[in-house]
Amino acid sequence: MMQQIDGSKRYEIGRIKKDSLDQPEQGEYLYTPTVLTGDQLHKFGIMSWNEFFEGAPPTFQVGRLYHVFESRAQGDRKLVSMGTITSLRNPNAMPMQQGLNDGDSKMWNMISAKESPHNIKFFKEQLQEKDSEIKRLNLKLEEMNKELSKAKEDKVFAEQELRRTIGLNDAINAKEEEYIRAMEKAQKDQQDSSNRILENLMMIAQQGMQLWMASKNGAQPQMQPQAMNAPVPVGDPLDAKQDGDIIPIKNKSGQVENWTVKTIGDKKVIVSPDGKMKTFG
């Protein structure tokens, strides 16, 4: 509801200190308030307090919170309205030029002169606020630059750590492959050894079968010449051999090699095709 201005009342219009906003009627003014009658405001073309805040006389400040009090004879004051001024009236277009008498014109000039120092102070405060905001933004920018530098350092460290981790994983994979190859070789060697043992067992079984069959038939067994798979046991069988005699011996791969009997000094040895020598006894 639009609150009308009573032409018979006297009003104080001013800004209240921040620590007095909770109790404005007992609070202190930030500056000396402007005192106007309702009739004077009517002559300025302002009929309600909504109109005042939407288009105040040019002696007030846009964007500032003003409190309006009704002045009383007892010296106390009553809060009538409050609000923020959104715009100022053009003094050349105000109806006060036609409706004010000499006394009102002088009052208007006194108000304008009285408010001028306040306007200068207002602009100074605005400059100080801008300077403070610039300093705050510069500090914020400095903090952001520090955070950006730290983020870059963290990125470099993370990349180094990633490369180190990748190198470690490659080393682990190489060790795993080496272990697998060693296991496969061990399994193959074990299989080869088992095959050689099985061949020897089959050879012994065959010889045993021949001896058994010969004894059963009452004849001397005809032993088939077999390759030697191991060093000749106790005694030196080479004493009965002549230099140049051939003795077949199986190697580790299961292949038969022809070893030759030779006398070196007073000892007989057998020599492999690749020059290795072996003695018995």
Residue, then its C-alpha position, 0 to 999 in steps of 0.5 A: m500500500m502506498q504510504q502518503i506524505d502528510g503535509s502537516k508533519r515534519y520529517e527527518i530523512g537520513r542514514i543510520k549507522k550500521d550498529s543502530l539499524d536494529q533500533p533505528e528510533q534510538g540509533e545515531y545518524l551517520y550524517t546530519p539528517t535532512v529536515l523537510t515538511g510534508d508540504q515542502l515535499h508536496k511542492f517538490g512533486i513528491m506525494s508518497w514515500n514510494e515516490f520519494f525513494e523512486g525519484a528523490p531530490p538531487t541532494f540525496q544519494v542513489g543506492r543508499l538506505y535512508h530512514v524517514f522519521e516523524s519529528r515530535a515536540q517531545g524530541d523523540r522520533k517515530l519511524v515512518s518509512m525506510g528504503t533505498i533511493t533508486s533514482l534522483r529527480n532532474p532539478n530543472a524538471m521539478p515543479m518546485q520552481q513554480g510552487l515554492n515561495d522565497g522561504d522554500s527556495k532559500m530552504w532548498n538552497m540551504i539543503s543543497a549547500k548542506e548536502s554538498p560536503h556529504n556528496i563529496k564524502f560519498f564519492k571519496e568513500q566510493l573511490q576507497e571501496k573501489d581501491s579496496e576491491i582492486k586490492r582484494l582482487n589482486l590478492k585473489l589473483e596472486e592466490m590463484n597464480k600460486e595454486l596454478s603453479k602448485a597444480k603444474e608442479d603436481k602434474v609434473f610429479a604425477e607424470q614422473e611417478l607414472r613413468r616410474t610405475i610403468g618402468l617398474n611394471d615392465a621390469i616385473n613383467a620381464k621377470e615373470e617371463e624369465y621365470i616362466r621360461a626357466m620353469e619350462k626349461a626345468q620341466k623339459d630337462q626333467q622330462d628328458s631325464s625321465n625318458r633316459i631313465l626309462e630307456n635304460l630300464m627297458m634295455i635292462a629288462q630286455q637283457g634280463m629277458q634274454l638271459w631268462m630265455a637262454s637259461k630256460n632253453g639251456a643255451q648261452p645267451q647271445m648278447q647284442p652289443q649295446a651302447m654304454n650309457a655310463p662309466v664302466p664300474v669297478g676295474d678297468p675294462l680297457d686293459a683288454k682293449q687295443d688302441g684303435d678299438i671302438i666303444p659305442i656310448k650314448n650321449k645325454s641326447g640319447q645318440v650313440e657316439n663311437w669312442t676310440v681306445k688310446t694309450i696315453g703314458d701307462k694309462k688307457v683312455i677312450v676319446s670321443p669324436d670331439g676330443k673328450m677323454k674318459t678313463f675307467g677304474 
